[in-house]
Amino acid sequence: MSVDDRTRNVLKSLNLSDYPCSLERLYAAISLFLSGKITEEGFFKFLGRDTNFERNLIEYLKKLRE
């Protein structure tokens, strides 16, 4: 499965109705992390956020990358 397909699947599984960041930015962060182009630290810096939502999301993404 391609990075784009995995990124779309992740976004579909999330409840983003109250997420304050743009979906395009979130999509890019997920895609970059899944492709290995940014680290966990880079993920948080890219989004400019480090809340429980992003922490839980990064743990999920790490499992997908394995």
ABEGO torsion letter per residue (X at the ends): XBAAAAAAAAAAABBAAABABBAAAAAAAAAAAAAGABBAAAAAAAAGBBBAAAAAAAAAAAAAAX
